[in-house]
Each structure stands twice: as C-alpha cells, then as structure tokens.
Amino acid sequence: MTLTGNDSTAAPALSDVIDTAHLARYTMGDVKLERELLGMFDAQLEELLTALENARGDVRAWKLAAHTLKGAARAVGAFPLAETALALEKEGPSAPDVLMDRLRGQAGDFRKAWRHWRESLSGDLQRTG
C-alpha cells in the first residue's frame, strides 16, 4: 500500500486491484491505452453501480447491469470485482447487502488505486517531457 500525496488514506497499488500483467497483454504494453481503458472503466463502473442501486426491484435491469460490470471488469483485469459482479448477477436483486457492500468497497479501492496511478503517470510525463 502507498499513500497518496493528497490525503492521508492509504491507496492500494494498481496491482492490488487489477491484474496488471493481464492488462499489459491486452494492451500490448501500451501505457497510454491502459490509461484510456482504465478511465473508461472508471466511468462505466460509476454508471453500473448506480444502475445496480436503482434496479433492486427489476430482475432484468439488475442482471444486465451486473453482467455488463462483470465483463468490463474482466476485460481490464479487475478479477475480484468481476467475481463479485458474477455473484450479484446470480443472486439477482435480492442479493444480500454484504455483496453490494463488497462491490462498493472494491470500486472504492479501484478508484483510489486508479487515481494514484494516473497522478503518478502525469508526474512522470511532466518530468520527462
């Protein structure tokens, strides 16, 4: 775990929440593409969490949001998050709150790690550019 420069809360390393080797294979090591994909995943993650929160009474909407989240997470290598999304997809809208709490925690950890990694890349680019 590393500390962010902006606050005193520990930010997990990107490799704690993403299989970075998987992502590098997927992007052929293109860091710019990794950054773009993770940014898109971050935005989609927020949308899908909101969709799940709003779909508690709608089986079809719930399963679609959980299934979409599972696929997006797998694509970028966020495998623990994908497993939670799979469990939510199987359980449906009556899923135990503990699963949604786990998903929210994993999403928060991803966001912290992503923000920290993105900021460190920006700093590296400024120093070398």
CYANA upper distance limits for C-alpha pairs under 8 A (distance plus 0.5 A):
  1 MET  CA     10 ALA  CA      6.81
  1 MET  CA     11 ALA  CA      6.61
  1 MET  CA     12 PRO  CA      5.35
  1 MET  CA     13 ALA  CA      6.32
  2 THR  CA     10 ALA  CA      6.34
  2 THR  CA     11 ALA  CA      6.06
  2 THR  CA     12 PRO  CA      6.77
  2 THR  CA     13 ALA  CA      7.08
  3 LEU  CA      7 ASP  CA      8.12
  3 LEU  CA      8 SER  CA      7.06
  3 LEU  CA      9 THR  CA      7.00
  3 LEU  CA     10 ALA  CA      5.25
  3 LEU  CA     11 ALA  CA      6.06
  4 THR  CA      8 SER  CA      7.39
  4 THR  CA      9 THR  CA      7.66
  4 THR  CA     10 ALA  CA      7.22
  4 THR  CA     11 ALA  CA      6.63
  4 THR  CA    116 HIS  CA      6.66
 11 ALA  CA    109 ASP  CA      7.67
 11 ALA  CA    112 LYS  CA      5.81
 11 ALA  CA    113 ALA  CA      6.02
 11 ALA  CA    116 HIS  CA      7.49
 12 PRO  CA     16 ASP  CA      6.49
 12 PRO  CA     17 VAL  CA      7.93
 12 PRO  CA    109 ASP  CA      6.97
 12 PRO  CA    110 PHE  CA      8.38
 12 PRO  CA    112 LYS  CA      7.28
 12 PRO  CA    113 ALA  CA      5.64
 13 ALA  CA     17 VAL  CA      7.75
 13 ALA  CA    113 ALA  CA      5.85
 13 ALA  CA    116 HIS  CA      8.43
 13 ALA  CA    117 TRP  CA      8.11
 14 LEU  CA     18 ILE  CA      6.32
 14 LEU  CA     20 THR  CA      7.98
 14 LEU  CA    110 PHE  CA      7.88
 14 LEU  CA    113 ALA  CA      5.40
 14 LEU  CA    114 TRP  CA      6.76
 14 LEU  CA    117 TRP  CA      7.10
 15 SER  CA     19 ASP  CA      6.40
 15 SER  CA     20 THR  CA      6.16
 17 VAL  CA     78 ALA  CA      6.49
 17 VAL  CA     79 PHE  CA      8.45
 17 VAL  CA     80 PRO  CA      7.99
 17 VAL  CA    106 GLN  CA      8.27
 17 VAL  CA    109 ASP  CA      7.59
 17 VAL  CA    110 PHE  CA      6.41
 17 VAL  CA    113 ALA  CA      7.98
 18 ILE  CA     23 LEU  CA      8.27
 18 ILE  CA     76 VAL  CA      7.63
 18 ILE  CA     77 GLY  CA      5.60
 18 ILE  CA     78 ALA  CA      5.04
 18 ILE  CA     79 PHE  CA      7.54
 18 ILE  CA    110 PHE  CA      8.40
 19 ASP  CA     23 LEU  CA      6.93
 19 ASP  CA     76 VAL  CA      8.28
 19 ASP  CA     77 GLY  CA      5.27
 19 ASP  CA     78 ALA  CA      6.85
 19 ASP  CA     79 PHE  CA      7.78
 20 THR  CA     24 ALA  CA      6.48
 20 THR  CA     77 GLY  CA      7.37
 21 ALA  CA     25 ARG  CA      6.69
 22 HIS  CA     26 TYR  CA      6.63
 22 HIS  CA     76 VAL  CA      7.94
 22 HIS  CA     77 GLY  CA      6.31
 23 LEU  CA     27 THR  CA      6.64
 23 LEU  CA     29 GLY  CA      8.43
 23 LEU  CA     34 GLU  CA      7.48
 23 LEU  CA     75 ALA  CA      8.33
 23 LEU  CA     76 VAL  CA      6.04
 23 LEU  CA     77 GLY  CA      6.35
 24 ALA  CA     28 MET  CA      5.99
 24 ALA  CA     29 GLY  CA      5.00
 24 ALA  CA     30 ASP  CA      7.62
 24 ALA  CA     31 VAL  CA      8.42
 24 ALA  CA     34 GLU  CA      7.89
 25 ARG  CA     29 GLY  CA      6.88
 26 TYR  CA     76 VAL  CA      8.42
 27 THR  CA     31 VAL  CA      8.27
 27 THR  CA     33 LEU  CA      6.83
 27 THR  CA     34 GLU  CA      6.86
 29 GLY  CA     34 GLU  CA      8.35
 30 ASP  CA     34 GLU  CA      6.79
 31 VAL  CA     35 ARG  CA      6.60
 32 LYS  CA     36 GLU  CA      6.78
 33 LEU  CA     37 LEU  CA      6.56
 34 GLU  CA     38 LEU  CA      6.54
 35 ARG  CA     39 GLY  CA      6.57
 35 ARG  CA    118 ARG  CA      7.75
 36 GLU  CA     40 MET  CA      6.76
 37 LEU  CA     41 PHE  CA      6.61
 37 LEU  CA     76 VAL  CA      7.81
 38 LEU  CA     42 ASP  CA      6.51
 38 LEU  CA     76 VAL  CA      7.54
 38 LEU  CA    114 TRP  CA      7.94
 39 GLY  CA     43 ALA  CA      6.91
 40 MET  CA     44 GLN  CA      6.62
 41 PHE  CA     45 LEU  CA      6.28
 41 PHE  CA     72 ALA  CA      7.32
 41 PHE  CA     73 ALA  CA      8.05
 41 PHE  CA     76 VAL  CA      8.23
 42 ASP  CA     46 GLU  CA      7.01
 42 ASP  CA    111 ARG  CA      7.50
 43 ALA  CA     47 GLU  CA      7.04
 44 GLN  CA     48 LEU  CA      6.55
 44 GLN  CA     69 LEU  CA      8.50
 45 LEU  CA     49 LEU  CA      6.56
 45 LEU  CA     69 LEU  CA      7.44
 45 LEU  CA    107 ALA  CA      7.87
 46 GLU  CA     50 THR  CA      6.81
 47 GLU  CA     51 ALA  CA      6.66
 48 LEU  CA     52 LEU  CA      6.60
 48 LEU  CA     65 ALA  CA      6.20
 48 LEU  CA     66 ALA  CA      8.02
 48 LEU  CA     68 THR  CA      8.33
 48 LEU  CA     69 LEU  CA      6.95
 49 LEU  CA     53 GLU  CA      6.69
 49 LEU  CA     65 ALA  CA      8.50
 49 LEU  CA    104 ARG  CA      8.32
 50 THR  CA     54 ASN  CA      6.68
 51 ALA  CA     55 ALA  CA      6.54
 51 ALA  CA     61 ALA  CA      8.16
 51 ALA  CA     62 TRP  CA      7.89
 51 ALA  CA     65 ALA  CA      6.73
 52 LEU  CA     56 ARG  CA      7.35
 52 LEU  CA     61 ALA  CA      8.24
 52 LEU  CA     62 TRP  CA      6.12
 52 LEU  CA     65 ALA  CA      6.58
 52 LEU  CA     66 ALA  CA      7.57
 55 ALA  CA     59 VAL  CA      7.75
 55 ALA  CA     61 ALA  CA      6.27
 55 ALA  CA     62 TRP  CA      5.62
 55 ALA  CA     93 PRO  CA      7.46
 56 ARG  CA     62 TRP  CA      7.32
 56 ARG  CA     93 PRO  CA      5.26
 56 ARG  CA     94 SER  CA      7.68
 57 GLY  CA     93 PRO  CA      6.81
 58 ASP  CA     62 TRP  CA      6.53
 58 ASP  CA     93 PRO  CA      7.43
 59 VAL  CA     63 LYS  CA      6.58
 59 VAL  CA     92 GLY  CA      6.63
 59 VAL  CA     93 PRO  CA      6.44
 60 ARG  CA     64 LEU  CA      6.61
 61 ALA  CA     65 ALA  CA      6.62
 62 TRP  CA     66 ALA  CA      6.61
 62 TRP  CA     89 GLU  CA      7.74
 62 TRP  CA     92 GLY  CA      6.92
 62 TRP  CA     93 PRO  CA      6.57
 63 LYS  CA     67 HIS  CA      6.29
 63 LYS  CA     88 LEU  CA      8.39
 63 LYS  CA     89 GLU  CA      5.58
 63 LYS  CA     90 LYS  CA      8.35
 63 LYS  CA     92 GLY  CA      6.82
 64 LEU  CA     68 THR  CA      6.49
 65 ALA  CA     69 LEU  CA      6.58
 66 ALA  CA     70 LYS  CA      6.58
 66 ALA  CA     85 ALA  CA      5.76
 66 ALA  CA     86 LEU  CA      7.32
 66 ALA  CA     88 LEU  CA      6.79
 66 ALA  CA     89 GLU  CA      5.57
 67 HIS  CA     71 GLY  CA      6.85
 67 HIS  CA     85 ALA  CA      7.45
 67 HIS  CA     86 LEU  CA      7.39
 67 HIS  CA     89 GLU  CA      6.61
 68 THR  CA     72 ALA  CA      6.68
 69 LEU  CA     73 ALA  CA      6.46
 69 LEU  CA     82 ALA  CA      7.48
 69 LEU  CA     85 ALA  CA      6.82
 70 LYS  CA     74 ARG  CA      6.66
 70 LYS  CA     81 LEU  CA      7.95
 70 LYS  CA     82 ALA  CA      4.90
 70 LYS  CA     83 GLU  CA      7.64
 70 LYS  CA     84 THR  CA      8.49
 70 LYS  CA     85 ALA  CA      5.62
 70 LYS  CA     86 LEU  CA      6.51
 71 GLY  CA     75 ALA  CA      6.66
 71 GLY  CA     82 ALA  CA      7.63
 72 ALA  CA     76 VAL  CA      7.17
 72 ALA  CA     82 ALA  CA      8.46
 73 ALA  CA     77 GLY  CA      6.61
 73 ALA  CA     78 ALA  CA      5.28
 73 ALA  CA     79 PHE  CA      6.90
 73 ALA  CA     81 LEU  CA      6.93
 73 ALA  CA     82 ALA  CA      5.66
 74 ARG  CA     78 ALA  CA      6.16
 74 ARG  CA     79 PHE  CA      6.10
 74 ARG  CA     82 ALA  CA      6.32
 78 ALA  CA     82 ALA  CA      6.70
 79 PHE  CA     83 GLU  CA      6.67
 80 PRO  CA     84 THR  CA      6.96
 80 PRO  CA    106 GLN  CA      8.42
 81 LEU  CA     85 ALA  CA      6.76
 81 LEU  CA    103 LEU  CA      7.06
 81 LEU  CA    106 GLN  CA      6.63
 81 LEU  CA    107 ALA  CA      7.99
 82 ALA  CA     86 LEU  CA      6.61
 83 GLU  CA     87 ALA  CA      6.78
 84 THR  CA     88 LEU  CA      6.73
 84 THR  CA     99 LEU  CA      7.29
 84 THR  CA    102 ARG  CA      7.85
 84 THR  CA    103 LEU  CA      6.75
 85 ALA  CA     89 GLU  CA      6.54
 85 ALA  CA    103 LEU  CA      7.84
 86 LEU  CA     90 LYS  CA      6.73
 87 ALA  CA     91 GLU  CA      6.61
 87 ALA  CA     99 LEU  CA      8.15
 88 LEU  CA     92 GLY  CA      6.42
 88 LEU  CA     93 PRO  CA      8.28
 88 LEU  CA     95 ALA  CA      6.60
 88 LEU  CA     99 LEU  CA      7.29
 88 LEU  CA    100 MET  CA      8.21
 91 GLU  CA     95 ALA  CA      5.41
 95 ALA  CA     99 LEU  CA      7.33
 95 ALA  CA    100 MET  CA      8.28
 96 PRO  CA    100 MET  CA      7.73
 97 ASP  CA    101 ASP  CA      6.59
 98 VAL  CA    102 ARG  CA      6.58
 99 LEU  CA    103 LEU  CA      6.69
100 MET  CA    104 ARG  CA      6.62
101 ASP  CA    105 GLY  CA      6.67
102 ARG  CA    106 GLN  CA      6.62
103 LEU  CA    107 ALA  CA      6.53
104 ARG  CA    108 GLY  CA      6.60
105 GLY  CA    109 ASP  CA      6.66
106 GLN  CA    110 PHE  CA      6.63
107 ALA  CA    111 ARG  CA      6.69
108 GLY  CA    112 LYS  CA      6.74
109 ASP  CA    113 ALA  CA      6.64
110 PHE  CA    114 TRP  CA      6.33
111 ARG  CA    115 ARG  CA      6.43
112 LYS  CA    116 HIS  CA      6.64
113 ALA  CA    117 TRP  CA      6.54
114 TRP  CA    118 ARG  CA      6.44
115 ARG  CA    119 GLU  CA      6.58
116 HIS  CA    120 SER  CA      6.65
117 TRP  CA    121 LEU  CA      6.68
118 ARG  CA    122 SER  CA      6.75
119 GLU  CA    123 GLY  CA      6.76
120 SER  CA    124 ASP  CA      6.72
121 LEU  CA    125 LEU  CA      6.64
122 SER  CA    126 GLN  CA      6.71
123 GLY  CA    127 ARG  CA      6.75
124 ASP  CA    128 THR  CA      6.69
125 LEU  CA    129 GLY  CA      5.97
